[in-house]
Amino acid sequence: MNRLIHIGFGNIVNTGKIIAIVSPDSAPVKRMVQNAKEKGMAIDATQGRKTKSVLVMENSQLVLSALLPETIAGRAQLCGEESLSGGGEEDE
């Protein structure tokens, strides 16, 4: 079940398309982000704030967020638990 989660400043992503949520601090991730920006495959959802997490998507796009990876992961897990418990709005 694909769910949408808020990643800050009114930006929303599909949890079913997320492969990884990583911190942008390491050199390999910084290179990944720079390469994605050069290829037009980076989506900056930080609204000018500091990038605190990078979401790696199925289609090789990167989504930059100003929220911490733990915050986004927690929201994604909550969405998963809601679908397991049957608490979705799709029945209405």
ZIKAFEN-V626648 format. One record per run of one state. SS is the DSSP state (alpha for helix, beta for strand, coil for the rest). FROM is the first residue (numbers start at 1). LEN is the number of residues. If there is no record, write none. Layout:
SS/FROM/LEN
SS/FROM/LEN
This chain:
coil/1/3
beta/4/5
coil/9/2
beta/11/4
alpha/15/3
beta/18/5
coil/23/4
alpha/27/13
coil/40/2
beta/42/3
coil/45/8
beta/53/5
coil/58/4
beta/62/4
coil/66/3
alpha/69/17
coil/86/3
alpha/89/3
coil/92/1
